[in-house]
Amino acid sequence: MSEFTIERASPSAPEAAALIARHVALMASQSPEESCHVLDGSGLDSPDVAFFLLRQAGPAIGMGALKTLSGGALELKSMHTLVEARGTGAGRAMLEFLLDHARKQGASGVYLETGSTDDFLPARRLYETYGFAECGPFEGYAEDPWSTFMTLDLRGAA
């Protein structure tokens, strides 16, 4: 397996925009519109969002972002690995990078919203592996049977 490289990127760059478009289309196909909380390129291209691309031997195969929340926490947004690259460890590498970035930023915790259906089971299991636990809706979200909310407290985590 080749080493992954992860770097901050502009969501409006052509390669990032193509990856974001695939992610948005996939999320829209798996959740009803009113329950689809994915950010498009304009939502990710914001001063309160840090957006990153993951590469393996050249082209971007994954992405992830952290959005600033109130109270010193961050929200994990747009974690996505291309279908063709799943099973390579790319998702795990991106999650580890984002959690390390959150710790370096002094974040008190990381929150996320993901789907509640079986399509999202691998993602939920990955998050649980890193200590995320289910929680209630946060920062503007509402209860939704299509959503699972999770959090990881970083205040005591190494």
Phi, psi and omega per residue, in radians:
M1 nan 2.276 3.092
S2 -1.246 2.690 3.088
E3 -1.247 2.545 3.090
F4 -1.604 2.569 2.975
T5 -2.114 2.439 -3.131
I6 -2.255 2.293 -3.130
E7 -2.503 2.652 3.070
R8 -1.144 2.497 -3.087
A9 -2.538 2.870 3.047
S10 -1.572 2.235 3.106
P11 -1.085 -0.306 -3.138
S12 -1.541 -0.148 3.072
A13 -1.083 2.500 -3.054
P14 -0.909 -0.785 -3.123
E15 -1.126 -0.732 3.110
A16 -1.159 -0.767 -3.122
A17 -1.041 -0.688 3.120
A18 -1.142 -0.733 3.118
L19 -1.153 -0.745 3.111
I20 -1.081 -0.744 3.138
A21 -1.062 -0.726 3.099
R22 -1.116 -0.722 3.130
H23 -1.111 -0.825 -3.137
V24 -1.061 -0.756 3.130
A25 -1.096 -0.739 3.122
L26 -1.117 -0.809 -3.138
M27 -1.097 -0.703 3.122
A28 -1.136 -0.510 3.130
S29 -1.383 -0.266 -3.055
Q30 -1.891 -0.125 -3.106
S31 -2.506 2.565 3.050
P32 -1.119 2.666 -3.046
E33 -0.888 -0.770 -3.093
E34 -1.232 -0.207 -3.140
S35 -1.986 0.163 -3.116
C36 -1.729 1.902 -3.029
H37 -1.821 0.349 -3.126
V38 -1.198 2.484 3.046
L39 -1.641 2.328 3.037
D40 -1.444 -3.039 -3.097
G41 -1.010 -0.692 -3.134
S42 -1.211 -0.582 3.089
G43 -1.232 -0.545 3.120
L44 -1.449 -0.353 -3.137
D45 -1.607 1.206 -3.041
S46 -2.378 2.596 -3.133
P47 -1.063 -0.390 -3.120
D48 -1.643 0.217 -3.140
V49 -2.191 2.278 2.997
A50 -1.820 2.062 -3.040
F51 -1.935 2.393 -3.068
F52 -2.328 2.570 3.020
L53 -1.970 2.505 3.086
L54 -1.935 2.307 -3.138
R55 -2.152 2.675 2.989
Q56 -2.422 1.941 -3.138
A57 0.992 0.748 3.026
G58 2.086 -1.604 -3.009
P59 -1.239 2.678 3.091
A60 -1.222 2.289 3.119
I61 -2.117 -0.067 -3.136
G62 -2.752 2.894 3.130
M63 -2.649 2.859 3.067
G64 -2.901 2.774 -3.111
A65 -2.577 2.738 3.042
L66 -2.200 2.235 -3.141
K67 -1.920 2.354 3.135
T68 -1.266 2.289 3.063
L69 -1.945 3.015 3.061
S70 -1.265 2.790 3.064
G71 1.308 0.264 3.071
G72 1.457 0.196 3.120
A73 -1.758 2.901 3.090
L74 -2.195 2.688 3.051
E75 -1.961 2.266 3.044
L76 -1.321 2.137 -3.130
K77 -2.200 2.607 2.935
S78 0.960 0.640 3.002
M79 -1.214 2.084 -3.094
H80 -2.682 2.363 3.007
T81 -2.126 2.337 3.104
L82 -0.966 2.507 -3.137
V83 -0.931 -0.707 -3.106
E84 -1.128 -0.339 -3.086
A85 -1.868 0.062 -3.126
R86 -1.201 2.533 -3.108
G87 1.555 0.022 -3.127
T88 -1.654 -0.129 -3.059
G89 1.633 0.058 -3.110
A90 -1.093 -0.776 -3.141
G91 -1.092 -0.745 3.103
R92 -1.103 -0.743 3.131
A93 -1.101 -0.737 3.138
M94 -1.168 -0.753 3.138
L95 -1.082 -0.785 3.114
E96 -1.056 -0.728 3.113
F97 -1.083 -0.827 -3.101
L98 -1.140 -0.681 3.109
L99 -1.173 -0.691 3.081
D100 -1.109 -0.736 3.102
H101 -1.069 -0.756 3.128
A102 -1.074 -0.751 3.111
R103 -1.088 -0.772 3.132
K104 -1.112 -0.497 3.109
Q105 -1.415 -0.110 -3.137
G106 1.351 0.412 -3.135
A107 -1.107 2.471 3.099
S108 -1.328 -0.480 -3.136
G109 -2.993 2.982 3.091
V110 -2.204 2.303 3.099
Y111 -1.988 2.788 3.021
L112 -2.711 2.741 2.994
E113 -2.129 2.275 3.073
T114 -2.423 3.008 -3.116
G115 -1.258 2.724 -3.130
S116 -1.742 -0.117 -3.094
T117 -1.454 2.998 -3.125
D118 -1.074 -0.450 3.090
D119 -0.990 -0.531 -3.059
F120 -1.746 0.067 -3.112
L121 -1.022 -0.777 3.107
P122 -1.034 -0.685 3.118
A123 -1.142 -0.805 -3.140
R124 -1.072 -0.696 3.116
R125 -1.123 -0.708 3.092
L126 -1.059 -0.837 -3.137
Y127 -1.058 -0.738 3.120
E128 -1.071 -0.660 3.117
T129 -0.994 -0.551 -3.122
Y130 -1.653 0.166 3.040
G131 1.707 0.028 3.081
F132 -1.162 2.485 3.106
A133 -2.241 2.633 3.112
E134 -1.111 2.541 3.116
C135 -2.523 -3.138 3.083
G136 -1.439 3.051 3.095
P137 -1.011 2.631 -3.108
F138 -2.352 2.780 2.953
E139 0.599 1.078 3.030
G140 1.673 -0.199 3.066
Y141 -1.373 2.784 3.073
A142 -2.201 2.790 3.049
E143 -0.903 2.401 -3.107
D144 -2.725 2.181 -3.131
P145 -1.109 -0.287 3.126
W146 -1.536 -0.109 -3.056
S147 -2.007 2.538 2.928
T148 -2.099 2.245 3.125
F149 -1.851 2.399 -3.098
M150 -2.409 2.731 3.099
T151 -2.532 2.690 3.042
L152 -2.308 2.091 3.117
D153 -1.413 2.094 -3.120
L154 -1.684 -0.074 -3.049
R155 -1.097 -0.588 3.134
G156 -1.983 -0.031 -3.075
A157 -1.367 2.494 3.118
A158 -1.416 nan nan
